[in-house]
């Protein structure tokens, strides 16, 4: 049985955006499931949500990500 919790050590210069606390942090402070990153700068991490929204919109409107009608049907 482990005596200490395993913690991810942060690296100086790596920035993350914590989804749970909605804040920028240097080095990972929160679990990976609750953060975006790493980013190269604090400013990039601060705009993580806007970047995610822009990428989601690009993917939703990209025809390469959508099946063509009839493509999902199995051949006889």
MMTF fields as JSON, N, C-alpha, C and O atoms, coordinates in Angstrom:
{
  "mmtfVersion": "1.0.0",
  "mmtfProducer": "UNKNOWN",
  "numBonds": 303,
  "numAtoms": 304,
  "numGroups": 76,
  "numChains": 1,
  "numModels": 1,
  "chainsPerModel": [1],
  "groupsPerChain": [76],
  "chainIdList": ["A"],
  "bondAtomList": [4, 2, 8, 6, 12, 10, 16, 14, 20, 18, 24, 22, 28, 26, 32, 30, 36, 34, 40, 38, 44, 42, 48, 46, 52, 50, 56, 54, 60, 58, 64, 62, 68, 66, 72, 70, 76, 74, 80, 78, 84, 82, 88, 86, 92, 90, 96, 94, 100, 98, 104, 102, 108, 106, 112, 110, 116, 114, 120, 118, 124, 122, 128, 126, 132, 130, 136, 134, 140, 138, 144, 142, 148, 146, 152, 150, 156, 154, 160, 158, 164, 162, 168, 166, 172, 170, 176, 174, 180, 178, 184, 182, 188, 186, 192, 190, 196, 194, 200, 198, 204, 202, 208, 206, 212, 210, 216, 214, 220, 218, 224, 222, 228, 226, 232, 230, 236, 234, 240, 238, 244, 242, 248, 246, 252, 250, 256, 254, 260, 258, 264, 262, 268, 266, 272, 270, 276, 274, 280, 278, 284, 282, 288, 286, 292, 290, 296, 294, 300, 298],
  "bondOrderList": [1, 1, 1, 1, 1, 1, 1, 1, 1, 1, 1, 1, 1, 1, 1, 1, 1, 1, 1, 1, 1, 1, 1, 1, 1, 1, 1, 1, 1, 1, 1, 1, 1, 1, 1, 1, 1, 1, 1, 1, 1, 1, 1, 1, 1, 1, 1, 1, 1, 1, 1, 1, 1, 1, 1, 1, 1, 1, 1, 1, 1, 1, 1, 1, 1, 1, 1, 1, 1, 1, 1, 1, 1, 1, 1],
  "groupList": [{"groupName": "UNK", "atomNameList": ["N", "CA", "C", "O"], "elementList": ["N", "C", "C", "O"], "formalChargeList": [0, 0, 0, 0], "bondAtomList": [1, 0, 2, 1, 3, 2], "bondOrderList": [1, 1, 2], "singleLetterCode": "X", "chemCompType": "L-PEPTIDE LINKING"}],
  "groupTypeList": [0, 0, 0, 0, 0, 0, 0, 0, 0, 0, 0, 0, 0, 0, 0, 0, 0, 0, 0, 0, 0, 0, 0, 0, 0, 0, 0, 0, 0, 0, 0, 0, 0, 0, 0, 0, 0, 0, 0, 0, 0, 0, 0, 0, 0, 0, 0, 0, 0, 0, 0, 0, 0, 0, 0, 0, 0, 0, 0, 0, 0, 0, 0, 0, 0, 0, 0, 0, 0, 0, 0, 0, 0, 0, 0, 0],
  "groupIdList": [1, 2, 3, 4, 5, 6, 7, 8, 9, 10, 11, 12, 13, 14, 15, 16, 17, 18, 19, 20, 21, 22, 23, 24, 25, 26, 27, 28, 29, 30, 31, 32, 33, 34, 35, 36, 37, 38, 39, 40, 41, 42, 43, 44, 45, 46, 47, 48, 49, 50, 51, 52, 53, 54, 55, 56, 57, 58, 59, 60, 61, 62, 63, 64, 65, 66, 67, 68, 69, 70, 71, 72, 73, 74, 75, 76],
  "secStructList": [7, 7, 1, 1, 7, 7, 7, 7, 7, 7, 7, 6, 6, 7, 3, 3, 3, 3, 6, 6, 6, 6, 3, 3, 3, 3, 1, 7, 7, 1, 7, 4, 4, 4, 3, 3, 3, 3, 3, 1, 1, 2, 2, 2, 2, 2, 6, 2, 2, 2, 2, 2, 2, 2, 2, 2, 2, 2, 2, 2, 2, 7, 4, 4, 4, 1, 7, 7, 6, 6, 6, 6, 1, 7, 7, 7],
  "xCoordList": [0.836, 0.0, 0.887, 1.846, 0.545, 1.343, 1.064, -0.077, 2.117, 1.966, 1.642, 1.062, 2.024, 1.82, 1.044, 1.165, 0.247, -0.439, 0.572, 1.495, 0.393, 1.261, 0.843, -0.324, 1.752, 1.446, 2.314, 3.51, 1.701, 2.435, 3.217, 2.646, 4.504, 5.35, 5.221, 5.293, 5.033, 4.929, 6.291, 7.276, 6.33, 7.567, 7.426, 6.411, 8.409, 8.345, 8.238, 8.934, 7.386, 7.223, 6.119, 5.796, 5.522, 4.357, 3.117, 3.019, 2.189, 0.976, -0.231, -0.303, -1.171, -2.39, -3.597, -3.488, -4.765, -6.015, -6.834, -7.167, -7.162, -7.941, -9.428, -9.944, -10.105, -11.525, -12.381, -13.423, -11.955, -12.72, -12.689, -13.726, -11.502, -11.352, -11.394, -11.423, -11.398, -11.438, -10.327, -10.56, -9.089, -7.938, -6.721, -6.654, -5.771, -4.503, -3.551, -3.504, -2.788, -1.805, -0.505, -0.51, 0.601, 1.913, 2.276, 2.325, 2.526, 2.74, 1.405, 0.553, 1.204, -0.103, -0.32, 0.442, -1.358, -1.738, -2.921, -3.017, -3.816, -5.027, -4.866, -3.972, -5.716, -5.63, -5.799, -6.442, -5.224, -5.251, -6.676, -6.929, -7.601, -8.983, -9.653, -10.7, -9.064, -9.654, -8.889, -9.085, -8.02, -7.23, -6.968, -7.0, -6.707, -6.242, -4.775, -4.377, -3.972, -2.579, -1.66, -2.124, -0.385, 0.296, 0.307, 0.212, 0.425, 0.566, 1.929, 2.515, 2.425, 3.758, 3.791, 4.844, 2.636, 2.621, 1.356, 0.369, 1.417, 0.261, -0.915, -2.068, -0.607, -1.652, -2.389, -3.614, -1.637, -2.275, -3.198, -4.309, -2.749, -3.567, -4.821, -5.886, -4.696, -5.836, -6.926, -8.098, -6.55, -7.512, -7.873, -8.342, -7.664, -7.91, -9.36, -9.61, -10.301, -11.714, -12.097, -12.852, -11.587, -11.871, -11.259, -11.878, -10.038, -9.374, -10.178, -10.345, -10.678, -11.477, -12.773, -13.17, -13.427, -14.661, -14.387, -15.153, -13.294, -12.939, -12.659, -13.12, -11.906, -11.591, -12.834, -12.993, -13.717, -14.958, -15.798, -16.369, -15.872, -16.638, -16.017, -16.734, -14.69, -14.009, -14.317, -14.599, -14.268, -14.529, -15.982, -16.267, -16.902, -18.323, -18.674, -19.607, -17.944, -18.247, -17.325, -17.471, -16.385, -15.457, -16.128, -16.473, -16.318, -17.01, -16.242, -16.844, -14.959, -14.184, -14.552, -14.279, -15.164, -15.525, -16.958, -17.405, -17.673, -19.061, -19.19, -18.635, -19.932, -20.178, -21.097, -22.0, -20.844, -21.717, -22.971, -22.907, -24.105, -25.34, -25.151, -24.605, -25.614, -25.53, -24.208, -24.069, -23.224, -21.891, -21.84, -21.005, -22.729, -22.705, -23.494, -23.503, -24.141, -24.912, -23.978, -22.97, -24.304, -23.492, -23.905, -25.097, -22.953, -23.291, -23.97, -23.712, -24.829, -25.564, -24.711, -25.169],
  "yCoordList": [-1.174, 0.0, 1.245, 1.349, 2.162, 3.377, 4.325, 4.483, 4.942, 5.883, 7.286, 8.086, 7.578, 8.91, 8.816, 7.845, 9.843, 9.92, 10.226, 11.015, 9.605, 9.881, 11.211, 11.39, 12.121, 13.454, 13.747, 13.455, 14.324, 14.711, 15.977, 16.986, 15.925, 17.093, 18.076, 17.694, 19.326, 20.348, 20.791, 20.744, 21.216, 21.727, 23.228, 23.684, 23.988, 25.43, 25.705, 25.083, 26.617, 26.97, 26.208, 26.531, 25.203, 24.507, 25.063, 25.081, 25.506, 26.125, 25.273, 24.672, 25.221, 24.438, 25.289, 26.292, 24.867, 25.514, 24.475, 23.431, 24.748, 23.83, 24.058, 25.158, 23.018, 23.111, 23.181, 23.835, 22.522, 22.497, 23.848, 24.35, 24.435, 25.706, 26.921, 28.06, 26.669, 27.718, 28.735, 29.941, 28.195, 29.073, 28.5, 27.31, 29.376, 28.998, 28.581, 29.203, 27.51, 27.064, 26.697, 26.158, 26.99, 26.635, 25.255, 25.03, 24.351, 22.965, 22.39, 23.123, 21.106, 20.557, 20.523, 19.899, 21.195, 21.157, 20.222, 19.543, 20.189, 19.374, 18.107, 18.042, 17.107, 15.872, 16.125, 17.093, 15.26, 15.411, 15.463, 16.151, 14.754, 14.744, 16.104, 16.332, 17.01, 18.324, 19.469, 20.625, 19.17, 20.274, 20.131, 19.037, 21.274, 21.349, 21.756, 22.516, 21.254, 21.675, 20.506, 19.371, 20.742, 21.973, 22.989, 22.645, 24.235, 25.352, 25.989, 25.864, 26.664, 27.264, 28.546, 28.926, 29.212, 30.466, 30.569, 29.871, 31.455, 31.707, 32.244, 31.883, 33.099, 33.696, 32.648, 32.69, 31.701, 30.618, 29.802, 29.457, 29.494, 28.717, 29.491, 28.901, 30.808, 31.63, 31.615, 31.827, 31.367, 31.332, 29.906, 29.677, 28.957, 27.539, 27.27, 26.512, 27.862, 27.616, 28.185, 27.555, 29.36, 29.937, 29.075, 28.851, 28.598, 27.73, 26.45, 25.992, 25.869, 24.65, 24.894, 24.066, 26.016, 26.349, 26.503, 26.01, 27.188, 27.378, 26.039, 25.802, 25.163, 23.853, 22.993, 22.296, 23.033, 22.264, 22.725, 21.905, 24.032, 24.568, 24.13, 23.765, 24.163, 23.705, 22.241, 21.876, 21.397, 19.97, 19.71, 18.841, 20.454, 20.269, 20.658, 20.101, 21.599, 22.059, 21.448, 21.745, 20.603, 19.965, 18.752, 17.802, 18.764, 17.644, 16.321, 15.257, 16.363, 15.124, 14.352, 13.154, 15.009, 14.354, 13.828, 13.238, 14.038, 13.588, 12.496, 12.597, 11.456, 10.373, 10.865, 11.671, 10.364, 10.692, 9.837, 8.735, 10.32, 9.539, 8.163, 8.038, 7.148, 5.791, 5.112, 3.925, 5.828, 5.271, 4.305, 3.401, 4.481, 3.635, 2.338, 1.487, 2.189, 0.973, -0.164, 0.058, -1.368, -2.528, -3.047, -3.067, -3.468, -3.968, -5.336, -6.123, -5.592, -6.893, -8.011, -9.15],
  "zCoordList": [0.0, 0.0, 0.0, 0.764, -0.858, -0.986, 0.176, 0.609, 0.664, 1.764, 1.285, 2.019, 0.042, -0.495, -1.803, -2.55, -2.059, -3.342, -4.43, -4.231, -5.562, -6.701, -7.308, -7.656, -7.436, -7.946, -9.148, -9.156, -10.158, -11.348, -11.052, -10.639, -11.26, -11.015, -12.163, -13.331, -11.832, -12.861, -13.343, -12.606, -14.574, -15.144, -15.354, -15.879, -14.961, -15.21, -16.71, -17.512, -17.072, -18.476, -19.177, -20.321, -18.537, -19.099, -18.416, -17.19, -19.22, -18.7, -19.032, -20.105, -18.115, -18.264, -17.914, -17.208, -18.428, -18.033, -17.288, -17.849, -16.032, -15.208, -15.487, -15.287, -15.946, -16.27, -15.004, -14.997, -13.954, -12.718, -12.014, -11.581, -11.902, -11.193, -12.109, -11.644, -13.422, -14.451, -14.229, -14.142, -14.139, -13.951, -14.658, -14.967, -14.901, -15.522, -14.412, -13.351, -14.671, -13.685, -14.376, -15.483, -13.722, -14.265, -13.729, -12.52, -14.649, -14.239, -13.814, -13.313, -14.0, -13.65, -12.136, -11.398, -11.699, -10.295, -10.095, -9.074, -11.066, -10.982, -11.828, -12.671, -11.613, -12.399, -13.902, -14.31, -14.699, -16.154, -16.699, -17.688, -16.077, -16.565, -16.443, -17.049, -15.669, -15.445, -16.086, -15.711, -17.046, -17.598, -19.088, -19.651, -19.704, -21.086, -21.024, -20.141, -21.956, -22.016, -22.213, -22.321, -22.261, -21.899, -23.036, -24.214, -22.641, -23.561, -23.339, -22.264, -24.35, -24.284, -23.448, -22.935, -23.31, -22.555, -21.713, -21.945, -20.739, -19.87, -20.694, -20.459, -21.651, -22.49, -23.314, -23.424, -23.897, -24.652, -23.753, -24.155, -22.551, -21.615, -21.214, -21.031, -21.08, -20.7, -21.766, -21.457, -23.008, -24.114, -24.512, -25.627, -23.625, -23.935, -24.322, -25.259, -23.637, -23.94, -25.305, -26.045, -25.644, -26.954, -28.061, -29.101, -27.822, -28.792, -28.99, -30.121, -27.902, -27.997, -28.772, -29.592, -28.518, -29.25, -30.748, -31.575, -31.093, -32.503, -33.18, -34.296, -32.511, -33.087, -33.229, -34.23, -32.239, -32.336, -33.521, -34.241, -33.719, -34.851, -36.172, -37.103, -36.258, -37.48, -37.757, -38.899, -36.729, -36.914, -37.282, -38.106, -36.681, -36.964, -38.39, -38.968, -38.965, -40.318, -41.375, -42.56, -40.967, -41.904, -42.543, -41.839, -43.848, -44.499, -44.4, -44.548, -44.159, -44.028, -42.77, -42.683, -41.797, -40.544, -40.548, -39.565, -41.642, -41.705, -42.759, -43.853, -42.41, -43.364, -44.47, -44.245, -45.657, -46.778, -46.653, -46.108, -47.143, -47.058, -47.702, -48.798, -46.994, -47.526, -47.283, -47.578, -46.751, -46.557, -45.386, -45.369, -44.396, -43.218, -43.402, -42.514, -44.524, -44.785, -45.17, -45.842, -44.753, -45.105, -46.473, -46.781, -47.306, -48.632, -48.546, -47.634, -49.504, -49.524, -50.042, -50.122]
}
